[in-house]
Amino acid sequence: MKPLNISPDTAVKLAKHLGVPLEHLMHMPQHILLQKLAELASSKPGEDPAPDSESETK
């Protein structure tokens, strides 16, 4: 299985938010990663997913 095609900065941030070691994240199957991201997004419904969107509307 080849590693995910994401930038190193993104990988570090995802590993931190998901609470998994960076090595596990990079070799995680894509469908599992997407499932974990969906769970993370649904567990925080009160937070704005794009905080910079306010500056775009002004």
All heavy atoms as TSV, in Angstrom:
chain	resi	resn	atom	element	x	y	z
A	1	MET	N	N	0.859	-1.177	0.000
A	1	MET	CA	C	0.000	0.000	0.000
A	1	MET	C	C	0.902	1.237	0.000
A	1	MET	O	O	1.829	1.346	0.787
A	1	MET	CB	C	-0.875	-0.026	1.252
A	1	MET	CG	C	-1.789	1.156	1.370
A	1	MET	SD	S	-2.790	1.201	2.881
A	1	MET	CE	C	-3.311	-0.471	3.062
A	2	LYS	N	N	0.634	2.185	-0.888
A	2	LYS	CA	C	1.461	3.381	-0.934
A	2	LYS	C	C	0.938	4.434	0.052
A	2	LYS	O	O	-0.254	4.456	0.365
A	2	LYS	CB	C	1.523	3.939	-2.348
A	2	LYS	CG	C	0.270	4.604	-2.845
A	2	LYS	CD	C	0.498	5.167	-4.233
A	2	LYS	CE	C	-0.581	6.172	-4.558
A	2	LYS	NZ	N	-0.377	6.835	-5.816
A	3	PRO	N	N	1.828	5.292	0.542
A	3	PRO	CA	C	1.413	6.332	1.498
A	3	PRO	C	C	0.439	7.322	0.866
A	3	PRO	O	O	0.366	7.464	-0.356
A	3	PRO	CB	C	2.723	7.028	1.849
A	3	PRO	CG	C	3.791	6.076	1.472
A	3	PRO	CD	C	3.264	5.273	0.329
A	4	LEU	N	N	-0.309	8.001	1.716
A	4	LEU	CA	C	-1.257	9.010	1.249
A	4	LEU	C	C	-0.524	10.132	0.533
A	4	LEU	O	O	0.606	10.479	0.882
A	4	LEU	CB	C	-2.037	9.593	2.437
A	4	LEU	CG	C	-2.964	8.638	3.161
A	4	LEU	CD1	C	-3.504	9.303	4.425
A	4	LEU	CD2	C	-4.114	8.233	2.261
A	5	ASN	N	N	-1.181	10.721	-0.431
A	5	ASN	CA	C	-0.596	11.811	-1.203
A	5	ASN	C	C	-1.037	13.147	-0.603
A	5	ASN	O	O	-1.875	13.844	-1.169
A	5	ASN	CB	C	-1.020	11.684	-2.666
A	5	ASN	CG	C	-0.265	12.620	-3.565
A	5	ASN	OD1	O	0.772	13.137	-3.183
A	5	ASN	ND2	N	-0.795	12.858	-4.746
A	6	ILE	N	N	-0.490	13.471	0.580
A	6	ILE	CA	C	-0.798	14.733	1.251
A	6	ILE	C	C	0.511	15.395	1.657
A	6	ILE	O	O	1.542	14.737	1.783
A	6	ILE	CB	C	-1.719	14.536	2.480
A	6	ILE	CG1	C	-1.107	13.557	3.477
A	6	ILE	CG2	C	-3.102	14.076	2.051
A	6	ILE	CD1	C	-1.924	13.372	4.733
A	7	SER	N	N	0.459	16.701	1.870
A	7	SER	CA	C	1.671	17.429	2.235
A	7	SER	C	C	2.085	17.073	3.667
A	7	SER	O	O	1.258	16.665	4.485
A	7	SER	CB	C	1.440	18.935	2.116
A	7	SER	OG	O	0.593	19.378	3.159
A	8	PRO	N	N	3.363	17.239	3.972
A	8	PRO	CA	C	3.833	16.949	5.333
A	8	PRO	C	C	3.123	17.787	6.400
A	8	PRO	O	O	2.794	17.292	7.471
A	8	PRO	CB	C	5.321	17.286	5.280
A	8	PRO	CG	C	5.693	17.142	3.850
A	8	PRO	CD	C	4.476	17.548	3.075
A	9	ASP	N	N	2.869	19.061	6.094
A	9	ASP	CA	C	2.187	19.931	7.047
A	9	ASP	C	C	0.770	19.436	7.317
A	9	ASP	O	O	0.318	19.379	8.461
A	9	ASP	CB	C	2.156	21.366	6.512
A	9	ASP	CG	C	1.615	22.352	7.523
A	9	ASP	OD1	O	2.001	22.249	8.704
A	9	ASP	OD2	O	0.806	23.222	7.126
A	10	THR	N	N	0.073	19.046	6.265
A	10	THR	CA	C	-1.286	18.514	6.409
A	10	THR	C	C	-1.269	17.221	7.204
A	10	THR	O	O	-2.130	16.994	8.058
A	10	THR	CB	C	-1.919	18.277	5.025
A	10	THR	OG1	O	-1.945	19.507	4.318
A	10	THR	CG2	C	-3.326	17.725	5.145
A	11	ALA	N	N	-0.294	16.369	6.947
A	11	ALA	CA	C	-0.198	15.099	7.658
A	11	ALA	C	C	-0.004	15.314	9.153
A	11	ALA	O	O	-0.636	14.649	9.971
A	11	ALA	CB	C	0.950	14.274	7.088
A	12	VAL	N	N	0.857	16.255	9.515
A	12	VAL	CA	C	1.107	16.539	10.927
A	12	VAL	C	C	-0.166	17.053	11.598
A	12	VAL	O	O	-0.530	16.622	12.701
A	12	VAL	CB	C	2.266	17.549	11.082
A	12	VAL	CG1	C	2.375	18.048	12.510
A	12	VAL	CG2	C	3.571	16.922	10.635
A	13	LYS	N	N	-0.873	17.969	10.929
A	13	LYS	CA	C	-2.107	18.523	11.499
A	13	LYS	C	C	-3.190	17.453	11.643
A	13	LYS	O	O	-3.879	17.383	12.670
A	13	LYS	CB	C	-2.621	19.670	10.636
A	13	LYS	CG	C	-1.763	20.913	10.736
A	13	LYS	CD	C	-2.292	22.018	9.843
A	13	LYS	CE	C	-1.396	23.236	9.906
A	13	LYS	NZ	N	-1.869	24.320	9.021
A	14	LEU	N	N	-3.352	16.603	10.627
A	14	LEU	CA	C	-4.349	15.539	10.702
A	14	LEU	C	C	-4.024	14.553	11.813
A	14	LEU	O	O	-4.917	14.130	12.556
A	14	LEU	CB	C	-4.433	14.796	9.365
A	14	LEU	CG	C	-5.241	15.459	8.275
A	14	LEU	CD1	C	-5.106	14.672	6.969
A	14	LEU	CD2	C	-6.696	15.578	8.659
A	15	ALA	N	N	-2.760	14.172	11.930
A	15	ALA	CA	C	-2.366	13.236	12.979
A	15	ALA	C	C	-2.680	13.806	14.354
A	15	ALA	O	O	-3.175	13.098	15.236
A	15	ALA	CB	C	-0.880	12.910	12.854
A	16	LYS	N	N	-2.432	15.094	14.531
A	16	LYS	CA	C	-2.703	15.745	15.811
A	16	LYS	C	C	-4.207	15.757	16.108
A	16	LYS	O	O	-4.632	15.404	17.204
A	16	LYS	CB	C	-2.161	17.170	15.787
A	16	LYS	CG	C	-2.396	17.936	17.058
A	16	LYS	CD	C	-1.855	19.343	16.961
A	16	LYS	CE	C	-2.240	20.148	18.189
A	16	LYS	NZ	N	-1.862	21.547	18.065
A	17	HIS	N	N	-5.015	16.147	15.124
A	17	HIS	CA	C	-6.463	16.242	15.333
A	17	HIS	C	C	-7.123	14.879	15.506
A	17	HIS	O	O	-8.073	14.743	16.270
A	17	HIS	CB	C	-7.130	16.986	14.177
A	17	HIS	CG	C	-6.894	18.464	14.212
A	17	HIS	ND1	N	-7.405	19.286	15.183
A	17	HIS	CD2	C	-6.179	19.263	13.393
A	17	HIS	CE1	C	-7.023	20.530	14.961
A	17	HIS	NE2	N	-6.268	20.544	13.876
A	18	LEU	N	N	-6.614	13.869	14.805
A	18	LEU	CA	C	-7.201	12.539	14.899
A	18	LEU	C	C	-6.648	11.731	16.064
A	18	LEU	O	O	-7.213	10.707	16.428
A	18	LEU	CB	C	-6.975	11.770	13.595
A	18	LEU	CG	C	-7.692	12.326	12.366
A	18	LEU	CD1	C	-7.268	11.563	11.127
A	18	LEU	CD2	C	-9.192	12.274	12.540
A	19	GLY	N	N	-5.533	12.195	16.629
A	19	GLY	CA	C	-4.947	11.493	17.760
A	19	GLY	C	C	-4.287	10.181	17.380
A	19	GLY	O	O	-4.311	9.225	18.153
A	20	VAL	N	N	-3.698	10.125	16.190
A	20	VAL	CA	C	-2.994	8.920	15.752
A	20	VAL	C	C	-1.546	9.292	15.439
A	20	VAL	O	O	-1.265	10.424	15.068
A	20	VAL	CB	C	-3.655	8.281	14.510
A	20	VAL	CG1	C	-5.061	7.817	14.810
A	20	VAL	CG2	C	-3.655	9.223	13.328
A	21	PRO	N	N	-0.628	8.340	15.592
A	21	PRO	CA	C	0.766	8.623	15.230
A	21	PRO	C	C	0.890	8.947	13.737
A	21	PRO	O	O	0.135	8.430	12.911
A	21	PRO	CB	C	1.496	7.319	15.558
A	21	PRO	CG	C	0.606	6.594	16.505
A	21	PRO	CD	C	-0.788	7.015	16.170
A	22	LEU	N	N	1.821	9.787	13.412
A	22	LEU	CA	C	2.024	10.217	12.029
A	22	LEU	C	C	2.279	9.029	11.100
A	22	LEU	O	O	1.758	8.983	9.987
A	22	LEU	CB	C	3.194	11.201	11.964
A	22	LEU	CG	C	3.475	11.856	10.623
A	22	LEU	CD1	C	2.267	12.633	10.138
A	22	LEU	CD2	C	4.681	12.770	10.730
A	23	GLU	N	N	3.042	8.047	11.567
A	23	GLU	CA	C	3.344	6.866	10.751
A	23	GLU	C	C	2.076	6.090	10.425
A	23	GLU	O	O	1.909	5.590	9.309
A	23	GLU	CB	C	4.341	5.946	11.460
A	23	GLU	CG	C	5.706	6.570	11.665
A	23	GLU	CD	C	5.759	7.497	12.882
A	23	GLU	OE1	O	4.834	7.469	13.722
A	23	GLU	OE2	O	6.731	8.259	12.982
A	24	HIS	N	N	1.167	5.989	11.392
A	24	HIS	CA	C	-0.098	5.282	11.151
A	24	HIS	C	C	-0.963	6.048	10.171
A	24	HIS	O	O	-1.612	5.454	9.314
A	24	HIS	CB	C	-0.857	5.077	12.455
A	24	HIS	CG	C	-0.212	4.098	13.367
A	24	HIS	ND1	N	-0.664	3.874	14.648
A	24	HIS	CD2	C	0.856	3.269	13.215
A	24	HIS	CE1	C	0.094	2.967	15.230
A	24	HIS	NE2	N	1.031	2.587	14.382
A	25	LEU	N	N	-0.974	7.357	10.299
A	25	LEU	CA	C	-1.779	8.186	9.401
A	25	LEU	C	C	-1.324	8.031	7.958
A	25	LEU	O	O	-2.140	7.864	7.054
A	25	LEU	CB	C	-1.708	9.655	9.815
A	25	LEU	CG	C	-2.446	10.608	8.873
A	25	LEU	CD1	C	-3.944	10.514	9.097
A	25	LEU	CD2	C	-1.965	12.015	9.040
A	26	MET	N	N	-0.019	8.069	7.731
A	26	MET	CA	C	0.505	8.020	6.369
A	26	MET	C	C	0.240	6.684	5.675
A	26	MET	O	O	0.179	6.614	4.458
A	26	MET	CB	C	2.005	8.319	6.356
A	26	MET	CG	C	2.323	9.758	6.694
A	26	MET	SD	S	1.442	10.973	5.696
A	26	MET	CE	C	2.141	10.667	4.093
A	27	HIS	N	N	0.071	5.627	6.440
A	27	HIS	CA	C	-0.184	4.312	5.851
A	27	HIS	C	C	-1.623	3.859	6.051
A	27	HIS	O	O	-1.943	2.706	5.785
A	27	HIS	CB	C	0.802	3.288	6.418
A	27	HIS	CG	C	2.216	3.582	6.017
A	27	HIS	ND1	N	2.676	3.333	4.753
A	27	HIS	CD2	C	3.243	4.156	6.688
A	27	HIS	CE1	C	3.935	3.728	4.664
A	27	HIS	NE2	N	4.305	4.233	5.835
A	28	MET	N	N	-2.471	4.765	6.504
A	28	MET	CA	C	-3.885	4.461	6.715
A	28	MET	C	C	-4.600	4.403	5.363
A	28	MET	O	O	-4.376	5.257	4.512
A	28	MET	CB	C	-4.501	5.562	7.589
A	28	MET	CG	C	-5.926	5.317	8.014
A	28	MET	SD	S	-6.541	6.683	9.058
A	28	MET	CE	C	-5.543	6.482	10.519
A	29	PRO	N	N	-5.442	3.400	5.146
A	29	PRO	CA	C	-6.217	3.373	3.898
A	29	PRO	C	C	-7.078	4.626	3.774
A	29	PRO	O	O	-7.586	5.145	4.768
A	29	PRO	CB	C	-7.088	2.125	4.040
A	29	PRO	CG	C	-6.380	1.280	5.048
A	29	PRO	CD	C	-5.693	2.239	5.978
A	30	GLN	N	N	-7.226	5.105	2.554
A	30	GLN	CA	C	-7.930	6.368	2.333
A	30	GLN	C	C	-9.365	6.319	2.832
A	30	GLN	O	O	-9.856	7.289	3.410
A	30	GLN	CB	C	-7.899	6.716	0.853
A	30	GLN	CG	C	-8.434	8.102	0.570
A	30	GLN	CD	C	-8.248	8.509	-0.878
A	30	GLN	OE1	O	-7.807	7.718	-1.704
A	30	GLN	NE2	N	-8.573	9.721	-1.197
A	31	HIS	N	N	-10.060	5.183	2.656
A	31	HIS	CA	C	-11.454	5.119	3.097
A	31	HIS	C	C	-11.563	5.185	4.624
A	31	HIS	O	O	-12.517	5.742	5.157
A	31	HIS	CB	C	-12.147	3.877	2.534
A	31	HIS	CG	C	-11.672	2.582	3.113
A	31	HIS	ND1	N	-10.516	1.959	2.699
A	31	HIS	CD2	C	-12.201	1.795	4.077
A	31	HIS	CE1	C	-10.357	0.840	3.381
A	31	HIS	NE2	N	-11.359	0.719	4.228
A	32	ILE	N	N	-10.577	4.669	5.329
A	32	ILE	CA	C	-10.578	4.755	6.795
A	32	ILE	C	C	-10.323	6.195	7.225
A	32	ILE	O	O	-10.974	6.706	8.141
A	32	ILE	CB	C	-9.514	3.809	7.402
A	32	ILE	CG1	C	-9.766	2.359	7.003
A	32	ILE	CG2	C	-9.457	3.984	8.914
A	32	ILE	CD1	C	-11.049	1.776	7.572
A	33	LEU	N	N	-9.384	6.866	6.562
A	33	LEU	CA	C	-9.100	8.266	6.878
A	33	LEU	C	C	-10.333	9.132	6.654
A	33	LEU	O	O	-10.679	9.969	7.499
A	33	LEU	CB	C	-7.936	8.781	6.031
A	33	LEU	CG	C	-7.586	10.253	6.195
A	33	LEU	CD1	C	-7.181	10.556	7.628
A	33	LEU	CD2	C	-6.492	10.652	5.225
A	34	LEU	N	N	-11.023	8.921	5.548
A	34	LEU	CA	C	-12.230	9.703	5.274
A	34	LEU	C	C	-13.314	9.439	6.309
A	34	LEU	O	O	-14.030	10.354	6.720
A	34	LEU	CB	C	-12.752	9.395	3.869
A	34	LEU	CG	C	-11.863	9.882	2.726
A	34	LEU	CD1	C	-12.406	9.411	1.388
A	34	LEU	CD2	C	-11.736	11.395	2.754
A	35	GLN	N	N	-13.426	8.192	6.769
A	35	GLN	CA	C	-14.400	7.850	7.806
A	35	GLN	C	C	-14.061	8.570	9.115
A	35	GLN	O	O	-14.939	9.130	9.771
A	35	GLN	CB	C	-14.411	6.337	8.023
A	35	GLN	CG	C	-15.386	5.885	9.095
A	35	GLN	CD	C	-15.317	4.385	9.327
A	35	GLN	OE1	O	-14.516	3.672	8.705
A	35	GLN	NE2	N	-16.130	3.895	10.232
A	36	LYS	N	N	-12.783	8.586	9.486
A	36	LYS	CA	C	-12.367	9.268	10.716
A	36	LYS	C	C	-12.586	10.774	10.615
A	36	LYS	O	O	-12.992	11.409	11.583
A	36	LYS	CB	C	-10.907	8.958	11.032
A	36	LYS	CG	C	-10.668	7.536	11.508
A	36	LYS	CD	C	-9.237	7.355	11.933
A	36	LYS	CE	C	-8.988	5.983	12.491
A	36	LYS	NZ	N	-9.571	5.801	13.817
A	37	LEU	N	N	-12.333	11.350	9.446
A	37	LEU	CA	C	-12.572	12.781	9.257
A	37	LEU	C	C	-14.059	13.104	9.360
A	37	LEU	O	O	-14.437	14.129	9.933
A	37	LEU	CB	C	-12.022	13.237	7.909
A	37	LEU	CG	C	-10.504	13.300	7.801
A	37	LEU	CD1	C	-10.092	13.597	6.376
A	37	LEU	CD2	C	-9.935	14.328	8.752
A	38	ALA	N	N	-14.908	12.234	8.829
A	38	ALA	CA	C	-16.348	12.441	8.936
A	38	ALA	C	C	-16.802	12.366	10.387
A	38	ALA	O	O	-17.626	13.162	10.836
A	38	ALA	CB	C	-17.089	11.413	8.087
A	39	GLU	N	N	-16.258	11.419	11.136
A	39	GLU	CA	C	-16.594	11.298	12.556
A	39	GLU	C	C	-16.136	12.540	13.317
A	39	GLU	O	O	-16.850	13.039	14.185
A	39	GLU	CB	C	-15.943	10.054	13.148
A	39	GLU	CG	C	-16.533	8.756	12.652
A	39	GLU	CD	C	-15.745	7.541	13.110
A	39	GLU	OE1	O	-14.728	7.707	13.838
A	39	GLU	OE2	O	-16.135	6.428	12.728
A	40	LEU	N	N	-14.947	13.032	12.995
A	40	LEU	CA	C	-14.418	14.222	13.652
A	40	LEU	C	C	-15.298	15.431	13.339
A	40	LEU	O	O	-15.618	16.222	14.228
A	40	LEU	CB	C	-12.985	14.485	13.195
A	40	LEU	CG	C	-12.256	15.649	13.834
A	40	LEU	CD1	C	-12.035	15.389	15.316
A	40	LEU	CD2	C	-10.922	15.880	13.143
A	41	ALA	N	N	-15.731	15.562	12.106
A	41	ALA	CA	C	-16.575	16.692	11.715
A	41	ALA	C	C	-17.948	16.616	12.376
A	41	ALA	O	O	-18.496	17.639	12.792
A	41	ALA	CB	C	-16.727	16.724	10.207
A	42	SER	N	N	-18.509	15.426	12.499
A	42	SER	CA	C	-19.834	15.298	13.096
A	42	SER	C	C	-19.799	15.436	14.615
A	42	SER	O	O	-20.795	15.781	15.233
A	42	SER	CB	C	-20.464	13.957	12.717
A	42	SER	OG	O	-19.750	12.894	13.298
A	43	SER	N	N	-18.627	15.199	15.229
A	43	SER	CA	C	-18.528	15.320	16.685
A	43	SER	C	C	-18.389	16.764	17.129
A	43	SER	O	O	-18.549	17.069	18.301
A	43	SER	CB	C	-17.349	14.502	17.206
A	43	SER	OG	O	-16.134	15.077	16.786
A	44	LYS	N	N	-18.102	17.685	16.194
A	44	LYS	CA	C	-17.954	19.101	16.515
A	44	LYS	C	C	-18.892	19.936	15.649
A	44	LYS	O	O	-18.441	20.729	14.828
A	44	LYS	CB	C	-16.506	19.536	16.289
A	44	LYS	CG	C	-15.517	18.812	17.164
A	44	LYS	CD	C	-14.124	19.291	16.913
A	44	LYS	CE	C	-13.133	18.547	17.791
A	44	LYS	NZ	N	-11.775	19.001	17.573
A	45	PRO	N	N	-20.209	19.780	15.818
A	45	PRO	CA	C	-21.140	20.504	14.937
A	45	PRO	C	C	-21.195	22.006	15.186
A	45	PRO	O	O	-21.570	22.763	14.312
A	45	PRO	CB	C	-22.492	19.862	15.229
A	45	PRO	CG	C	-22.350	19.349	16.627
A	45	PRO	CD	C	-20.904	18.941	16.765
A	46	GLY	N	N	-20.786	22.483	16.362
A	46	GLY	CA	C	-20.875	23.900	16.682
A	46	GLY	C	C	-19.756	24.739	16.113
A	46	GLY	O	O	-19.826	25.955	16.094
A	47	GLU	N	N	-18.696	24.087	15.648
A	47	GLU	CA	C	-17.553	24.835	15.137
A	47	GLU	C	C	-17.698	25.108	13.652
A	47	GLU	O	O	-18.213	24.299	12.899
A	47	GLU	CB	C	-16.259	24.054	15.379
A	47	GLU	CG	C	-15.914	23.932	16.837
A	47	GLU	CD	C	-14.577	23.253	17.046
A	47	GLU	OE1	O	-13.874	22.998	16.065
A	47	GLU	OE2	O	-14.257	22.969	18.198
A	48	ASP	N	N	-17.216	26.262	13.228
A	48	ASP	CA	C	-17.241	26.638	11.825
A	48	ASP	C	C	-16.080	25.949	11.111
A	48	ASP	O	O	-14.926	26.157	11.480
A	48	ASP	CB	C	-17.111	28.165	11.704
A	48	ASP	CG	C	-17.290	28.671	10.298
A	48	ASP	OD1	O	-17.692	27.877	9.425
A	48	ASP	OD2	O	-17.030	29.866	10.068
A	49	PRO	N	N	-16.330	25.119	10.089
A	49	PRO	CA	C	-15.244	24.405	9.432
A	49	PRO	C	C	-14.313	25.309	8.641
A	49	PRO	O	O	-13.186	24.962	8.382
A	49	PRO	CB	C	-15.962	23.435	8.502
A	49	PRO	CG	C	-17.299	24.026	8.301
A	49	PRO	CD	C	-17.615	24.795	9.551
A	50	ALA	N	N	-14.778	26.504	8.232
A	50	ALA	CA	C	-13.947	27.428	7.467
A	50	ALA	C	C	-13.973	28.798	8.135
A	50	ALA	O	O	-14.764	29.666	7.785
A	50	ALA	CB	C	-14.449	27.522	6.041
A	51	PRO	N	N	-13.122	29.027	9.131
A	51	PRO	CA	C	-13.166	30.301	9.862
A	51	PRO	C	C	-12.797	31.503	8.998
A	51	PRO	O	O	-13.128	32.622	9.329
A	51	PRO	CB	C	-12.149	30.112	10.987
A	51	PRO	CG	C	-11.286	29.002	10.544
A	51	PRO	CD	C	-12.113	28.134	9.639
A	52	ASP	N	N	-12.120	31.309	7.872
A	52	ASP	CA	C	-11.740	32.408	6.993
A	52	ASP	C	C	-12.876	32.819	6.061
A	52	ASP	O	O	-12.733	33.781	5.320
A	52	ASP	CB	C	-10.517	32.042	6.170
A	52	ASP	CG	C	-9.295	31.830	7.045
A	52	ASP	OD1	O	-9.273	32.420	8.139
A	52	ASP	OD2	O	-8.379	31.092	6.631
A	53	SER	N	N	-13.990	32.119	6.080
A	53	SER	CA	C	-15.078	32.426	5.154
A	53	SER	C	C	-15.703	33.798	5.428
A	53	SER	O	O	-16.255	34.409	4.543
A	53	SER	CB	C	-16.156	31.341	5.214
A	53	SER	OG	O	-16.739	31.299	6.504
A	54	GLU	N	N	-15.610	34.294	6.689
A	54	GLU	CA	C	-16.174	35.611	7.002
A	54	GLU	C	C	-15.429	36.706	6.260
A	54	GLU	O	O	-16.031	37.674	5.800
A	54	GLU	CB	C	-16.097	35.852	8.502
A	54	GLU	CG	C	-17.025	34.965	9.307
A	54	GLU	CD	C	-16.869	35.221	10.800
A	54	GLU	OE1	O	-16.268	36.244	11.173
A	54	GLU	OE2	O	-17.362	34.403	11.585
A	55	SER	N	N	-14.120	36.581	6.134
A	55	SER	CA	C	-13.338	37.613	5.464
A	55	SER	C	C	-13.616	37.631	3.969
A	55	SER	O	O	-13.472	38.652	3.336
A	55	SER	CB	C	-11.852	37.400	5.715
A	55	SER	OG	O	-11.434	36.156	5.195
A	56	GLU	N	N	-14.048	36.515	3.397
A	56	GLU	CA	C	-14.348	36.457	1.975
A	56	GLU	C	C	-15.661	37.146	1.635
A	56	GLU	O	O	-15.839	37.660	0.552
A	56	GLU	CB	C	-14.398	35.009	1.496
A	56	GLU	CG	C	-13.047	34.322	1.566
A	56	GLU	CD	C	-13.133	32.850	1.213
A	56	GLU	OE1	O	-14.244	32.411	0.837
A	56	GLU	OE2	O	-12.128	32.157	1.306
A	57	THR	N	N	-16.611	37.163	2.581
A	57	THR	CA	C	-17.931	37.731	2.308
A	57	THR	C	C	-17.963	39.242	2.494
A	57	THR	O	O	-18.898	39.880	2.095
A	57	THR	CB	C	-18.997	37.087	3.205
A	57	THR	OG1	O	-18.631	37.268	4.574
A	57	THR	CG2	C	-19.132	35.601	2.879
A	58	LYS	N	N	-16.940	39.799	3.128
A	58	LYS	CA	C	-16.919	41.238	3.389
A	58	LYS	C	C	-16.395	42.021	2.210
A	58	LYS	O	O	-15.697	41.598	1.386
A	58	LYS	CB	C	-16.071	41.553	4.627
A	58	LYS	CG	C	-16.740	41.037	5.880
A	58	LYS	CD	C	-15.890	41.380	7.073
A	58	LYS	CE	C	-16.544	40.844	8.340
A	58	LYS	NZ	N	-15.752	41.107	9.507
